[in-house]
Amino acid sequence: MELIGDHLLVVGGAGEHCAQINIFDTRLRKWLEPVAVPHLGYGVGSAVVGGEFYFFGGTTVEGRIMRKFNPLTRTLQEVGGIGPRKAYYHGMVGTETCVYVLYGWGSADVHVFDTRTHQWSKLLVAEGSKKKHEPRFGERGFGCAYVCPFIYMYTDHGADHRIYRLNTLTREWSKAAVQHNASVREWCCMAILHQHAYVLGGREPLLRLERFEHEGYRAHASSHVSCCLVPVSCHL
């Protein structure tokens, strides 16, 4: 799910509406005519670069092709040919000129797609980066956000949920926050606003609203909320 101008774009998922790009006009407060995307599976990642909507991955063979959608011209095209790997339940985020595809089922890699040249490359983590600060093999990137030069990725370690931070300049990983004994928050999204990370989503009908503290990796619980979309605030 990405926001471009006044339009909120949603792609993928499960069910009858998954094989299309759904577009919500936030100004008119209504859904626009969707754009069909053939052979689109679930577990797709998306990102925005230069006002264009990129999506990649999923459970189908066609998911290995990066696709780009322009919401102004409503044109959809394939770019860059076959990608370096199959990806689903991965993290995906856009920077100024590139799209990052991070981890996911069966992978511990970070691949970078240059939107100017349509070329893929594999990000080599700096040798000085400590292994204990990196996400584990097969880590599912349930939410990603970019604040130059950092990429933040929200993941789960069973009962522990963590926000990892990747410095795109030094290529080093670090931990931004940890929440122990957390509720299940699969299939969520994340955004950065005013030095805080907000995580929305999860599949449990009852989740707690919690706030992370960066120092000491502590989380404080507030009142329970009967809602499937629950923000988690983490000071970064």
C-alpha positions as CSV (number, residue, x, y, z in Angstrom):
1,M,0.0,0.0,0.0
2,E,1.5,3.3,-1.1
3,L,0.4,7.0,-1.2
4,I,1.1,9.0,-4.4
5,G,-0.3,12.5,-4.3
6,D,-4.0,12.2,-3.5
7,H,-4.1,8.5,-4.5
8,L,-3.7,5.5,-2.2
9,L,-2.6,2.4,-4.2
10,V,-3.1,-1.2,-3.0
11,V,-1.9,-4.3,-4.8
12,G,-1.9,-8.0,-4.1
13,G,-3.5,-9.9,-1.2
14,A,-5.9,-12.8,-1.4
15,G,-9.4,-13.1,-2.8
16,E,-11.2,-11.9,-5.8
17,H,-9.7,-8.4,-5.8
18,C,-6.0,-9.4,-5.5
19,A,-5.2,-9.5,-9.2
20,Q,-5.5,-5.8,-9.7
21,I,-4.3,-2.4,-8.5
22,N,-7.0,-0.8,-6.3
23,I,-6.9,3.0,-6.2
24,F,-8.5,5.1,-3.5
25,D,-8.9,8.9,-4.1
26,T,-8.3,10.5,-0.7
27,R,-9.7,13.9,-1.8
28,L,-12.9,12.5,-3.3
29,R,-13.1,9.7,-0.7
30,K,-14.0,7.0,-3.2
31,W,-12.5,4.1,-5.0
32,L,-11.6,4.6,-8.6
33,E,-11.7,2.0,-11.4
34,P,-9.1,-0.7,-10.6
35,V,-6.4,-1.7,-13.0
36,A,-6.1,-5.4,-13.8
37,V,-2.8,-7.1,-13.2
38,P,-2.7,-10.7,-14.8
39,H,-1.1,-13.5,-12.9
40,L,-0.6,-11.6,-9.6
41,G,-0.2,-13.8,-6.5
42,Y,-0.1,-12.9,-2.9
43,G,2.9,-11.8,-0.9
44,V,3.7,-8.9,-3.3
45,G,5.8,-6.0,-2.2
46,S,5.5,-2.4,-3.4
47,A,7.4,0.9,-3.4
48,V,7.2,4.4,-4.8
49,V,10.1,6.2,-6.7
50,G,9.7,9.4,-8.6
51,G,5.9,9.4,-8.3
52,E,5.6,6.0,-9.9
53,F,4.3,2.8,-8.3
54,Y,6.6,-0.3,-8.4
55,F,5.7,-3.8,-7.3
56,F,7.6,-7.1,-7.3
57,G,7.3,-10.6,-6.0
58,G,4.5,-12.9,-5.0
59,T,3.8,-16.6,-5.4
60,T,3.5,-16.7,-9.2
61,V,6.3,-17.0,-11.8
62,E,5.4,-13.5,-13.1
63,G,6.2,-12.1,-9.7
64,R,9.9,-12.2,-10.6
65,I,9.3,-9.3,-13.0
66,M,9.4,-5.7,-11.7
67,R,6.3,-3.8,-12.8
68,K,5.7,-0.1,-12.8
69,F,2.4,1.8,-12.8
70,N,1.9,5.5,-13.4
71,P,-1.3,6.7,-11.6
72,L,-1.5,9.8,-13.8
73,T,-1.5,8.1,-17.2
74,R,-2.8,4.8,-15.7
75,T,-0.2,2.9,-17.7
76,L,1.3,-0.4,-16.5
77,Q,4.6,-1.8,-17.9
78,E,7.2,-4.5,-17.1
79,V,10.7,-3.1,-16.5
80,G,14.1,-4.8,-16.1
81,G,13.3,-8.3,-17.2
82,I,13.5,-11.3,-14.9
83,G,14.6,-10.4,-11.4
84,P,17.4,-12.1,-9.5
85,R,15.2,-14.2,-7.2
86,K,11.7,-15.2,-6.3
87,A,10.4,-13.1,-3.4
88,Y,7.4,-13.1,-1.2
89,Y,6.7,-11.8,2.3
90,H,9.7,-9.6,1.7
91,G,10.4,-6.0,2.6
92,M,10.3,-3.5,-0.2
93,V,10.9,0.3,-0.2
94,G,11.9,3.1,-2.6
95,T,14.7,5.6,-2.1
96,E,15.4,8.6,-4.3
97,T,16.3,6.5,-7.4
98,C,16.2,2.8,-6.4
99,V,13.9,0.1,-5.1
100,Y,15.2,-2.2,-2.4
101,V,13.9,-5.8,-2.0
102,L,14.9,-7.1,1.4
103,Y,14.9,-10.7,2.7
104,G,11.6,-12.7,2.6
105,W,10.9,-16.4,2.7
106,G,14.0,-18.4,1.9
107,S,16.4,-15.5,1.5
108,A,18.8,-13.4,3.5
109,D,19.7,-11.1,0.6
110,V,19.1,-7.4,-0.2
111,H,18.7,-6.6,-3.9
112,V,18.6,-3.2,-5.4
113,F,16.7,-2.2,-8.6
114,D,17.9,1.0,-10.2
115,T,14.9,2.8,-11.7
116,R,17.1,4.8,-14.1
117,T,19.0,1.9,-15.7
118,H,16.5,-0.9,-14.9
119,Q,19.5,-2.9,-13.6
120,W,19.5,-5.2,-10.6
121,S,22.4,-5.5,-8.1
122,K,23.0,-7.4,-4.9
123,L,23.8,-5.3,-1.8
124,L,26.9,-6.6,-0.1
125,V,26.7,-5.9,3.6
126,A,29.8,-4.2,5.0
127,E,32.3,-6.7,6.5
128,G,32.4,-4.7,9.7
129,S,28.6,-5.1,10.2
130,K,27.9,-7.4,13.2
131,K,25.9,-10.6,12.4
132,K,23.8,-10.2,15.6
133,H,22.5,-6.9,14.3
134,E,21.4,-8.4,10.9
135,P,17.9,-9.9,10.3
136,R,17.9,-13.7,10.3
137,F,17.7,-15.9,7.2
138,G,14.2,-16.0,5.8
139,E,13.1,-13.0,7.8
140,R,9.8,-11.7,6.7
141,G,9.7,-7.9,6.0
142,F,6.2,-7.0,7.2
143,G,6.8,-3.3,6.9
144,C,9.5,-1.0,5.5
145,A,10.1,2.8,5.5
146,Y,12.9,5.0,4.2
147,V,14.3,8.1,5.9
148,C,17.6,9.1,4.2
149,P,20.0,7.3,4.5
150,F,18.2,4.6,6.6
151,I,15.8,1.8,5.6
152,Y,13.7,0.6,8.5
153,M,12.3,-3.0,8.3
154,Y,9.7,-4.4,10.8
155,T,10.0,-8.2,11.3
156,D,9.0,-10.9,13.7
157,H,11.1,-13.4,15.6
158,G,8.2,-15.5,16.9
159,A,7.2,-13.8,20.1
160,D,9.8,-11.0,19.5
161,H,9.2,-8.2,17.0
162,R,12.0,-6.0,15.9
163,I,12.7,-2.9,13.7
164,Y,16.0,-3.3,11.9
165,R,17.8,-0.3,10.4
166,L,20.0,-0.5,7.2
167,N,22.3,2.4,6.5
168,T,22.3,2.6,2.7
169,L,25.6,4.5,2.7
170,T,27.7,2.3,5.0
171,R,25.7,-0.9,4.2
172,E,25.5,-1.8,7.9
173,W,22.6,-3.2,9.9
174,S,21.6,-2.2,13.4
175,K,18.6,-2.7,15.6
176,A,16.3,0.3,16.2
177,A,13.8,-1.4,18.6
178,V,12.7,-4.7,20.0
179,Q,9.3,-5.7,21.4
180,H,9.3,-8.9,23.5
181,N,6.3,-11.2,23.9
182,A,4.5,-9.4,21.2
183,S,1.1,-10.2,19.7
184,V,1.0,-11.5,16.1
185,R,1.3,-8.6,13.7
186,E,1.8,-10.3,10.3
187,W,0.9,-8.5,7.1
188,C,1.3,-5.0,8.4
189,C,2.8,-1.8,7.0
190,M,5.0,0.9,8.5
191,A,5.5,4.6,8.1
192,I,7.9,7.1,9.6
193,L,6.5,10.4,11.0
194,H,8.2,12.9,13.2
195,Q,11.0,10.6,14.4
196,H,8.6,7.8,15.2
197,A,7.8,4.5,13.4
198,Y,4.1,3.6,13.1
199,V,3.3,0.0,12.4
200,L,-0.3,-0.7,11.2
201,G,-1.9,-4.1,10.8
202,G,-1.9,-7.6,12.1
203,R,-4.2,-10.6,11.9
204,E,-5.4,-10.8,15.5
205,P,-8.7,-9.2,16.3
206,L,-7.4,-7.8,19.6
207,L,-4.0,-6.1,19.8
208,R,-2.4,-3.8,22.2
209,L,-1.3,-0.2,21.4
210,E,2.3,0.0,22.4
211,R,5.1,2.5,22.3
212,F,8.7,1.4,21.8
213,E,11.6,3.2,23.4
214,H,14.9,3.1,21.5
215,E,17.1,3.2,24.6
216,G,16.9,-0.2,26.4
217,Y,14.5,-1.6,23.7
218,R,11.5,-1.4,26.0
219,A,7.8,-1.3,25.2
220,H,5.0,0.2,27.3
221,A,1.5,-1.1,26.8
222,S,-1.6,1.1,27.0
223,S,-5.2,0.2,26.7
224,H,-6.5,-2.7,24.6
225,V,-8.0,-1.7,21.3
226,S,-10.6,-3.8,19.5
227,C,-9.4,-3.1,16.0
228,C,-7.4,-4.9,13.3
229,L,-5.4,-1.8,12.4
230,V,-3.3,-0.8,15.5
231,P,-0.4,1.7,15.4
232,V,2.8,0.9,17.2
233,S,4.9,4.0,17.9
234,C,8.7,3.6,18.1
235,H,11.0,6.6,18.8
236,L,13.9,6.5,16.4
